[in-house]
Amino acid sequence: MRRGVFVEIVNWKELLYPYEQAVDELLLKFRCLDKECRHLGIYSPIDSVTGRLKKPASILEKAGKKQIPPEKIEEKIEDIVGIRILCQFVEDIEKVVTMVQSRKDMTVLEERDYITNTKPSGYRSYHMIIRYPLSTALGPKEVLAEIQIRTNAMNFWATAEHSLRYKYSGNIPENLQHRLRICAEAAFHLDREMSTIREEITNAQRLNEIKGNLVTNILDNIQSLHFGADLDEMDEINKEFVDIWNNEDIDELKAFNEKLNVLAEVYRV
């Protein structure tokens, strides 16, 4: 690192606070997008979202390697804000990319497809550099952020590779690099295999979600009827629910739920 580049003292607290705000806002927006899809019964290509703010030490290290002066840090370092979106299936990555491209509250500046163009190390991911506008206490401000989109299998490999790269200070032994490349191909093969059985997986997940929503509604109704209507037959209703639950029949659950909905409406609870 060329430490001479950083003779100027940087007020990191002041510099990074807007970026911290950007992490919070972007996480909220993508998580809400996922939540909205699930609420509407639309398939969500987002499995999970995480975010991080690059630490001053990492910023200094990157700026030193690239010989970026302090006044150019915000302009030249694009990943001070990092958002990672994980998908279950490879095909979902393209859907998330389209979602990001279509948003009006951020501007895509650059895209790097390391899935089609896999890195020699075996690294696979889709990177998007965006410009994100903020409203801060000091007025409007635009910051750069990096969005990484990958599958859970790709992320497992990338996290392990990153840890090893850190341990060996970027100089991973050749035999270990070879083993990592083999693991990267195995992870990608797993992704392709999972895609072939995607319909069965998504159907099972959808069924579990429907069942979970039904049970939640049933339990809410049972509680409301018990405390609000004080029905004599509550013991029988509870027993009937337990029997239906043990049978694991989704149609019986639906019918029982409708029955309780009617009772709740009659007793206005």
C-alpha positions in Angstrom: 0.0 0.0 0.0 1.3 3.5 -0.8 0.7 5.1 2.5 1.9 8.5 1.2 -1.3 8.9 -0.6 -3.1 9.4 2.7 -1.3 12.3 4.2 -4.7 14.1 4.5 -6.8 13.1 7.5 -10.2 11.8 6.5 -13.2 12.4 8.7 -14.5 8.8 8.4 -17.6 9.3 10.6 -18.8 12.2 8.4 -17.8 10.5 5.2 -19.4 7.1 5.9 -22.7 8.1 7.6 -24.6 8.7 4.3 -23.4 5.3 3.1 -24.7 3.7 6.3 -28.1 5.3 5.5 -27.9 3.9 2.0 -27.3 0.4 3.3 -30.4 0.7 5.6 -32.6 2.1 2.8 -31.5 -0.5 0.1 -32.0 -3.4 2.5 -35.5 -2.2 3.4 -36.4 -1.7 -0.2 -35.3 -5.1 -1.4 -36.7 -6.9 1.6 -40.1 -5.1 1.1 -40.0 -6.2 -2.6 -39.6 -9.8 -1.5 -42.3 -9.4 1.1 -44.7 -7.8 -1.4 -44.3 -10.7 -3.8 -45.0 -13.3 -1.2 -48.0 -11.3 0.1 -49.5 -11.1 -3.4 -48.8 -14.8 -4.0 -46.3 -13.9 -6.7 -43.1 -16.0 -6.9 -40.2 -14.1 -5.4 -36.8 -14.6 -7.0 -35.2 -13.2 -3.8 -34.3 -15.7 -1.1 -32.5 -13.3 1.2 -30.8 -9.9 1.3 -27.9 -8.8 3.3 -25.8 -5.6 3.3 -22.6 -4.2 4.7 -20.7 -0.9 5.0 -17.0 -1.2 4.0 -14.7 -0.5 6.9 -12.2 2.4 6.8 -9.3 -0.1 6.9 -10.6 -1.9 3.8 -11.3 1.4 2.0 -7.7 2.6 2.8 -6.3 -0.8 1.6 -8.2 -0.6 -1.7 -7.4 3.1 -2.2 -3.7 2.4 -1.6 -3.6 -0.4 -4.1 -5.3 1.7 -6.7 -3.5 4.9 -5.7 -6.7 6.8 -5.1 -6.3 10.1 -3.2 -8.7 10.8 -0.3 -10.7 13.4 -2.3 -11.4 10.7 -4.9 -12.5 7.9 -2.6 -16.3 8.4 -3.1 -15.9 8.8 -6.8 -13.5 5.8 -7.4 -14.4 3.2 -4.8 -17.8 1.8 -5.9 -18.4 -0.8 -3.2 -18.4 1.2 0.0 -22.0 0.1 0.2 -22.4 -3.6 -0.6 -25.8 -5.3 -1.0 -25.9 -9.1 -1.6 -29.1 -10.7 -2.9 -29.2 -14.5 -2.8 -31.4 -16.6 -5.0 -32.4 -20.3 -4.9 -32.1 -20.9 -8.6 -29.7 -19.6 -11.3 -32.7 -18.5 -13.4 -33.8 -16.2 -10.6 -30.6 -14.1 -10.9 -31.8 -12.7 -14.3 -35.2 -11.8 -12.7 -33.5 -9.9 -9.9 -31.3 -8.1 -12.4 -34.4 -7.0 -14.4 -36.0 -5.8 -11.1 -33.0 -3.6 -10.4 -32.8 -2.3 -13.9 -36.5 -1.3 -13.9 -36.4 0.7 -10.6 -36.7 4.5 -10.8 -35.1 5.2 -7.4 -31.6 4.1 -8.5 -29.5 4.2 -11.7 -27.5 1.3 -13.0 -24.0 2.5 -14.1 -22.3 -0.8 -14.8 -22.9 -4.6 -14.9 -20.4 -7.3 -14.6 -21.5 -10.9 -15.4 -19.2 -13.3 -13.6 -21.6 -16.1 -14.2 -21.4 -16.2 -18.0 -17.8 -15.0 -17.7 -16.6 -17.0 -14.8 -13.4 -15.8 -13.1 -10.3 -18.1 -13.4 -10.6 -18.8 -9.7 -14.1 -20.3 -10.2 -15.9 -17.2 -8.8 -19.5 -16.8 -10.0 -21.7 -13.8 -9.3 -23.6 -11.0 -11.0 -22.4 -7.5 -10.0 -24.3 -4.2 -10.6 -22.9 -0.8 -9.7 -25.6 1.7 -9.0 -25.9 5.4 -8.2 -28.4 5.9 -5.3 -29.8 9.3 -4.3 -30.2 10.1 -0.6 -32.0 12.8 1.3 -29.7 13.6 4.2 -29.8 16.2 7.0 -27.3 18.2 5.0 -29.3 18.0 1.8 -29.4 15.6 -1.2 -26.5 13.4 -2.0 -25.8 10.6 -4.4 -23.6 7.6 -3.5 -22.3 4.6 -5.4 -23.2 1.0 -4.3 -22.5 -2.5 -5.5 -25.2 -5.1 -5.7 -24.1 -8.7 -5.9 -26.6 -11.3 -7.0 -25.9 -15.0 -6.8 -27.3 -18.3 -5.7 -26.9 -19.8 -2.2 -24.4 -22.4 -3.6 -22.3 -19.6 -5.3 -22.4 -17.7 -2.1 -21.2 -20.6 0.0 -18.2 -21.1 -2.3 -17.4 -17.3 -2.5 -17.5 -16.9 1.3 -15.1 -19.9 1.8 -12.8 -18.6 -0.9 -12.8 -15.1 0.6 -11.9 -16.5 4.0 -9.0 -18.4 2.5 -7.8 -15.4 0.5 -7.7 -13.4 3.7 -5.9 -16.1 5.6 -3.2 -16.4 2.9 -3.0 -12.6 2.2 -4.3 -13.1 -1.3 -1.7 -15.8 -2.1 -3.7 -19.0 -1.9 -1.4 -22.1 -2.5 -1.8 -23.5 -6.0 -3.0 -27.0 -4.8 -5.7 -25.2 -2.7 -6.7 -23.0 -5.7 -7.1 -26.2 -7.8 -9.4 -27.8 -5.1 -11.4 -24.5 -5.0 -12.0 -24.6 -8.7 -13.2 -28.2 -8.5 -15.6 -27.1 -5.7 -16.8 -24.1 -7.8 -17.8 -26.5 -10.6 -19.5 -28.8 -8.1 -21.5 -25.8 -6.7 -22.5 -24.8 -10.2 -23.5 -28.4 -11.1 -25.7 -28.4 -7.9 -27.4 -25.2 -9.1 -28.2 -26.8 -12.5 -29.5 -29.9 -10.9 -31.7 -27.9 -8.5 -33.1 -26.0 -11.5 -34.2 -29.3 -13.1 -36.4 -30.1 -10.1 -37.4 -26.5 -9.5 -41.1 -27.0 -10.1 -41.4 -29.7 -7.4 -39.4 -27.6 -5.0 -41.5 -24.4 -5.5 -44.7 -26.4 -5.4 -43.7 -27.9 -2.0 -42.7 -24.4 -0.7 -46.0 -22.9 -1.9 -47.9 -25.7 -0.2 -46.1 -25.1 3.1 -46.7 -21.4 2.9 -50.5 -22.0 2.2 -50.6 -24.5 5.1 -48.8 -22.0 7.4 -51.2 -19.2 6.6 -54.2 -21.4 7.1 -53.0 -22.6 10.5 -52.3 -19.1 11.6 -55.8 -18.0 10.6 -57.3 -21.0 12.3 -55.5 -20.4 15.6 -56.5 -16.7 15.5 -60.1 -17.7 15.1 -60.0 -20.3 17.8 -58.5 -17.8 20.2 -61.1 -15.1 19.2 -64.0 -17.5 19.6 -62.7 -18.8 23.0 -62.2 -15.4 24.5 -64.9 -13.4 22.6 -67.8 -15.8 22.2 -67.2 -18.3 25.1 -68.7 -21.2 23.0 -69.5 -24.4 24.8 -68.2 -26.4 22.0 -64.7 -25.0 22.1 -63.2 -28.3 23.3 -64.7 -30.1 20.3 -63.4 -27.4 18.0 -59.9 -27.8 19.4 -60.1 -31.6 19.1 -61.3 -31.4 15.5 -58.4 -29.0 14.7 -55.8 -31.4 16.2 -57.3 -34.4 14.3 -57.2 -32.4 11.0 -53.6 -31.2 11.7 -52.4 -34.7 12.3 -54.0 -35.9 9.0 -52.0 -33.3 7.2 -54.8 -32.8 4.6 -54.7 -29.3 3.1 -58.3 -29.6 1.8 -59.6 -30.5 5.3 -57.6 -27.5 6.7 -59.2 -25.2 4.1 -62.7 -26.5 4.9 -62.2 -26.2 8.7 -60.8 -22.6 8.2 -63.9 -21.6 6.3 -66.1 -23.1 9.0 -64.3 -21.0 11.7 -64.5 -17.9 9.5 -68.3 -18.3 9.4 -68.5 -18.8 13.2 -66.3 -15.7 13.7 -68.5 -13.7 11.5 -71.7 -14.9 13.2 -70.3 -14.0 16.6 -68.5 -10.9 15.3 -65.2 -11.7 16.9 
